[in-house]
Every structure is written in C-alpha cells, then in structure tokens.
C-alpha cells in the first residue's frame, strides 16, 4: 500500500506486444489456419522452435516512478518511446504484462479529445455522451453544461449535429468537455494540438488551472514550452525505459541534446515505418551546408539544403512531401511542401512508383541562431496522410556574420531576415 | 495504513497483469450504470436518424416481414398455423425473433464498432454488447403494440397469461446477450464473425418454429434436442402466453438451461478475452 501523499505509484511496469498483433496479425481465420499450418510443418521438418521471444517487443520495460498528489509530471520521448503505451496502462485501457501500479482516485484520460463523439448527435447530446464516457455523472455534466458550452464557443450550434461542425468547432467542443472533467488524476496526451492559437492558449491556461488546483496531472506533449510551463518535473522515456527523471528544464535539455539524432541525417529502417504508411516509405532526411556536406550545424548566412529521400511502392496521385520547421520549444516557424509551386504541382500531380528525393533550399538569412526541429509529412491533401514524424531531425543554426551580429546579444525570434532599412535625414537642427 | 487520511472519494486502483479466468464485477458494473444508459440512448437515437420514417421502421419491419411470410408460407405453401390466422401466428413469433435478431446483429459487431472507445478509455467492456442489446428492446416495445392491435383485429381474446411475455422477453434478451458476448469477443480477433452472422441468423430462424408450428417437429428426443435452441422455448412460450393451448413445459425448461449455459460461458469467455481487446481490435 502506498504512502497517502502519493497519487501514482508504478513499480517495474512492462508491456509486451506481439509484433504480429500490432501489424500483420492473423486477422481472419484463414490467416490463422495458414499460420498454424506453417508452424506445424516447420516443426515437423525439425526447424521447430518455441518462437516466443523474437515475435515480441517490449513497448515498456521496468518503468518505475511515483507522482505526489497535486503534482504535474511531464512525459517526454520520441515517437515510439512508449509514452502512449504508458498512458494506456495508467488509464487502464490495457493491462501491463508485468509489474504493479497503484493509482489513488478517479483517473480521467484525454488520450484523444472527442472520444466517442457521434457525428449524428447534436452538440448538446454529445456533451452528455462524451462526459459519461469520460467518467462524469449526469448530474455533474448538467451542472457544468453552460460552462462547457461557453468554453467551446459553439453556443449557436449546440443543437446542430456535430457532423455539420467545422473541424475547429468539433475539436473545441471535444476539448471543452474533457477540460471540465474533474478527476483526481488527469492524463493528457497532445491535446494542445487542437484549434487555433487563441484556443490553444486557452487550453494551456485551463490545463494550468487543473494542475494548480491540487489535482495530479500527467502530461505528454511534443511541445517543450508547454511541458516547461505546466510541469515541474518530467521523465524522459526512450525505447520503453525511463532514462531520466529531473526538473523539467533539465529533462527538456537532456531530451533535446540526446533524444534526437545529432548527425544532420536520419535514416528510417524498414521496421521503423508502420506498415500502414504503404505505399509510401521514408528513407532518409538530411541537412546539407553550402558545400553539399551533411551537417548538423549550418550557418544562417549560407543557403541551407534539406533533402528527403523516399520510396513509393505504387503510383500515388496528389502526393506532397514536406516539412514543418519548429523551434526546439515546439513553436512552428514555417511549413513547406515540395509541390507548393504551381508548376511543380502540375508536373508531379501523379508520381509513378520509384525512389525519389525532394530537395529544397532555405535561402540565406532566413533563420535566427538556435536549434531547430524538422518534422516530415507525406500526404495527399484531404485524402490521406501517409506518414508524419514531427521530430524527424534537429539541427543548429549559427548566425555569425548575419545582420546585427556585430552586437554580442541574442535576438528573440526564430527568423533573422536581412531587411531593407534606409535612414533619411529630414533636415538639420 | 491510515485510510483516514484519504479524501472520501479517493479509491485505490491497482494496475497489474490479469491472468486466467475472471468473473463479472457487478459492483463495478453498477457504478457504470450511467454509461450503460448513455450508450443505449445513443444507439437508439442514432439508429433512425436521417430516416424519413424514423421510429416507424421499428413497426414497419415486423409488419412487412409478417406480410411476406404470410404470403409465402401461409398463402402459397399453406403451412399449418395451429388453427390461428396465419398473420397473427407469424407475427407472434416474429416479434421476439426480431428482438433476438437485432440484438445479435448489433451486439456481435459492437466491440469493433466502438473500437475508438476501447482503445482510449477504460470501462467494463461488457457494457458495450450489453447496451446494444438493451437498445433493441425499444424497437420491441413499440412493435409489441402492433401485435395487440392485430390481435384485436382478429378478435383474439387475451388472458392473464399475457404477462408471461415479460419473463420470456427477458429470456430472449439474455439469449441474445449470451450469443452476443461470444460473437463480439471473437469478432475482435477474427472479423470472419461479422461475415458469418447474417448466415447464422438465417439458419437460426429456420431452426425456430416461426413460419411453421412446433408440432412439425416430432415429440420425444428430437423435440428435446430441438429445444436446445433458446428461441424455440421463447417462441413457443410467446404463442402460449398470447393464444393459450398447451404450455411449453419441457421445451422452455431446456431452452432456459441452454441460455444459462451460453450466458455463463459467454461471460467468462468475454472476460478472458477482454484484456487483449485494446491491443488487437
């Protein structure tokens, strides 16, 4: 039994998945039968081996931590580090394979906003349904109904089926319900990616209120500034294990310096890419300096080249490959796609199967000094997103020689353009 | 350990690997009764949304089926109907059958249909097939009115036995839930199940005395084996409750035992599979 000051206690938690069950499971009886037949025949031929270990991967292993009541703990890690699995285990969606944990009080999870929203139901109906799914009682929902509606800013459409909502309205309503849950432990994953900047600010504010009202919050985000703002302490996960637990600023530094590749180049092995991405497969992304060398550190006064290699196993129509540029605090700088220009758009609307490189140059004097993150996205607009990795690569920019660098001060902001100033003397004194 | 330090609402939830067979936690289920209510309510609300005729479908479906059945079996094939007007004879069986069929159709795909909930939020999973069976009850209640109207038209008197409909309806619901538990859990892993269900229902319908009277099946051992089909007891019971005649005695007993067996095994099977739902669905 845990100390009553603790809200969450986790001891040696591990979660093992069958590799098959995540990707190519025996989905139908026919697959099962053929797989069984293959296994039996290989055993008969003497190659029989109890194939237990190689078919499994540990998404979490030997995770230990505790959270005090009223504390907000950040969880940081790359995609696939085990963050989502950890939250799933903690919110009891899935059982751990080993280990033990205790949670004190009701656990509310915001693993994805809008869970259980039904498109045919009205906003009002969905508030009640979603509230019940998230563990609220009817009375609680009724008592907070007006507050939820006001927060979501969809008053006018509250009796309209949510399938007629814009995606922004939908998400705002969904977040509003979730934000008005009052569980003792709140598990939050990436909800801040919703809505416009104003609404995001409002959400962050709400999360801050929750954290400061004495409830325990587990907060997973790629947005480092949100982690820093909302949590005092964080744990860094990598390959299913806890690498570090430290005050959030230290954990963020550790993560940024170690968790990401520092080589200026990133390769994707075949098994790192979900099967669901097919026919698209990313191969590599790299940063090149002005001499064409792969580099982790480039100068702002030189052109910076970004190359993305990928393979299409089938023809794809409407495919666009691009990147998001973020500061390491998670603030977006800009987004660009390879067929942004009219001409390339026309020329590459249909891409036959094959291996490609999409190459782009960021002109000199664009970025300020600092570290940046590149996210990659491959999608057909409005149809399908094949692949996305928000933290594909990080690189540093050195601004020496850039505008204003004759003063030894650091300048805020992610860009450092050369602007056309002129100074005019309007007359003598 | 000083339990007194805790806030009254704070209960300890334990996370650990679950192994083996588990029973049903009725207390937990009770604490989720509002969710059962809302999921049932959602299923009902959504079913006839954007349908011009709306809830009228729950009346139209049995009426149309009765009309077709009467035409084919009553008029063309001249199947016996225990001396009753064929439409009433068919309708009295089609009503519980529709309840069973709809419950089974909805519950067998319910887990897969709600996979977005299963992979995101914790609650006792059994709530999902359970609420889809409950939702089917509403259609049944509405269509029951149809039956009484048609009985009035044919001037068939009612006796106090009519109240046996209530326990018989419960038996139908439990039968559908029992099969639904098995099929929904299997469907999570093997989507073959949802392909099979329409055939299963079709076969099941002909294995139930709906279009023909039970007297077609010879009495004795064969009748007993036949009664292992839970719907045999239900349909036989319905006809007796509405029209009198010989009470369904052994038939109903065997059918009830079959339901009990299916339900208990279904619950255990469901609970055993439950822990992997979120991982494989």
HADDOCK unambig.tbl for C-alpha pairs under 7 A between the chains (distance, minus, plus):
assign (segid A and resid 4 and name CA) (segid B and resid 5 and name CA) 6.90 0.50 0.50
assign (segid A and resid 4 and name CA) (segid B and resid 6 and name CA) 6.87 0.50 0.50
assign (segid A and resid 21 and name CA) (segid B and resid 280 and name CA) 6.02 0.50 0.50
assign (segid A and resid 27 and name CA) (segid B and resid 189 and name CA) 6.34 0.50 0.50
assign (segid A and resid 27 and name CA) (segid B and resid 190 and name CA) 5.52 0.50 0.50
assign (segid A and resid 27 and name CA) (segid B and resid 191 and name CA) 6.63 0.50 0.50
assign (segid A and resid 28 and name CA) (segid B and resid 190 and name CA) 4.86 0.50 0.50
assign (segid A and resid 28 and name CA) (segid B and resid 191 and name CA) 5.86 0.50 0.50
assign (segid A and resid 28 and name CA) (segid B and resid 192 and name CA) 5.85 0.50 0.50
assign (segid A and resid 29 and name CA) (segid B and resid 190 and name CA) 6.10 0.50 0.50
assign (segid A and resid 29 and name CA) (segid B and resid 192 and name CA) 6.64 0.50 0.50
assign (segid A and resid 91 and name CA) (segid B and resid 122 and name CA) 6.53 0.50 0.50
assign (segid A and resid 92 and name CA) (segid B and resid 122 and name CA) 5.52 0.50 0.50
assign (segid A and resid 93 and name CA) (segid B and resid 118 and name CA) 6.97 0.50 0.50
assign (segid A and resid 93 and name CA) (segid B and resid 119 and name CA) 6.21 0.50 0.50
assign (segid A and resid 93 and name CA) (segid B and resid 120 and name CA) 6.32 0.50 0.50
assign (segid A and resid 93 and name CA) (segid B and resid 121 and name CA) 5.71 0.50 0.50
assign (segid A and resid 93 and name CA) (segid B and resid 122 and name CA) 4.86 0.50 0.50
assign (segid A and resid 93 and name CA) (segid B and resid 278 and name CA) 6.50 0.50 0.50
assign (segid A and resid 94 and name CA) (segid B and resid 275 and name CA) 6.44 0.50 0.50
assign (segid A and resid 94 and name CA) (segid B and resid 278 and name CA) 6.00 0.50 0.50
assign (segid A and resid 95 and name CA) (segid B and resid 16 and name CA) 6.58 0.50 0.50
assign (segid A and resid 95 and name CA) (segid B and resid 17 and name CA) 5.62 0.50 0.50
assign (segid A and resid 95 and name CA) (segid B and resid 275 and name CA) 6.37 0.50 0.50
assign (segid A and resid 96 and name CA) (segid B and resid 16 and name CA) 5.95 0.50 0.50
assign (segid A and resid 96 and name CA) (segid B and resid 17 and name CA) 5.20 0.50 0.50
assign (segid A and resid 97 and name CA) (segid B and resid 17 and name CA) 5.30 0.50 0.50
assign (segid A and resid 98 and name CA) (segid B and resid 16 and name CA) 6.77 0.50 0.50
assign (segid A and resid 98 and name CA) (segid B and resid 17 and name CA) 5.73 0.50 0.50
assign (segid A and resid 99 and name CA) (segid B and resid 16 and name CA) 6.15 0.50 0.50
assign (segid A and resid 100 and name CA) (segid B and resid 15 and name CA) 5.59 0.50 0.50
assign (segid A and resid 100 and name CA) (segid B and resid 16 and name CA) 4.82 0.50 0.50
assign (segid A and resid 101 and name CA) (segid B and resid 14 and name CA) 5.72 0.50 0.50
assign (segid A and resid 101 and name CA) (segid B and resid 15 and name CA) 4.61 0.50 0.50
assign (segid A and resid 101 and name CA) (segid B and resid 16 and name CA) 6.44 0.50 0.50
assign (segid A and resid 102 and name CA) (segid B and resid 12 and name CA) 6.49 0.50 0.50
assign (segid A and resid 102 and name CA) (segid B and resid 13 and name CA) 5.58 0.50 0.50
assign (segid A and resid 102 and name CA) (segid B and resid 14 and name CA) 4.56 0.50 0.50
assign (segid A and resid 102 and name CA) (segid B and resid 15 and name CA) 5.89 0.50 0.50
assign (segid A and resid 103 and name CA) (segid B and resid 12 and name CA) 5.59 0.50 0.50
assign (segid A and resid 103 and name CA) (segid B and resid 13 and name CA) 4.97 0.50 0.50
assign (segid A and resid 103 and name CA) (segid B and resid 14 and name CA) 6.37 0.50 0.50
assign (segid A and resid 104 and name CA) (segid B and resid 10 and name CA) 5.77 0.50 0.50
assign (segid A and resid 104 and name CA) (segid B and resid 11 and name CA) 5.67 0.50 0.50
assign (segid A and resid 104 and name CA) (segid B and resid 12 and name CA) 4.55 0.50 0.50
assign (segid A and resid 104 and name CA) (segid B and resid 13 and name CA) 6.22 0.50 0.50
assign (segid A and resid 105 and name CA) (segid B and resid 9 and name CA) 6.81 0.50 0.50
assign (segid A and resid 105 and name CA) (segid B and resid 10 and name CA) 4.11 0.50 0.50
assign (segid A and resid 105 and name CA) (segid B and resid 11 and name CA) 4.88 0.50 0.50
assign (segid A and resid 105 and name CA) (segid B and resid 12 and name CA) 5.98 0.50 0.50
assign (segid A and resid 109 and name CA) (segid B and resid 121 and name CA) 6.86 0.50 0.50
assign (segid A and resid 111 and name CA) (segid B and resid 120 and name CA) 5.85 0.50 0.50
assign (segid A and resid 112 and name CA) (segid B and resid 120 and name CA) 6.99 0.50 0.50
assign (segid A and resid 115 and name CA) (segid B and resid 116 and name CA) 6.69 0.50 0.50
assign (segid A and resid 115 and name CA) (segid B and resid 117 and name CA) 6.20 0.50 0.50
assign (segid A and resid 116 and name CA) (segid B and resid 116 and name CA) 6.84 0.50 0.50
assign (segid A and resid 116 and name CA) (segid B and resid 117 and name CA) 5.94 0.50 0.50
assign (segid A and resid 120 and name CA) (segid B and resid 46 and name CA) 6.44 0.50 0.50
assign (segid A and resid 129 and name CA) (segid B and resid 38 and name CA) 5.83 0.50 0.50
assign (segid A and resid 132 and name CA) (segid B and resid 34 and name CA) 6.81 0.50 0.50
assign (segid A and resid 132 and name CA) (segid B and resid 35 and name CA) 5.39 0.50 0.50
assign (segid A and resid 132 and name CA) (segid B and resid 38 and name CA) 6.99 0.50 0.50
assign (segid A and resid 133 and name CA) (segid B and resid 35 and name CA) 6.28 0.50 0.50
assign (segid A and resid 137 and name CA) (segid B and resid 34 and name CA) 6.94 0.50 0.50
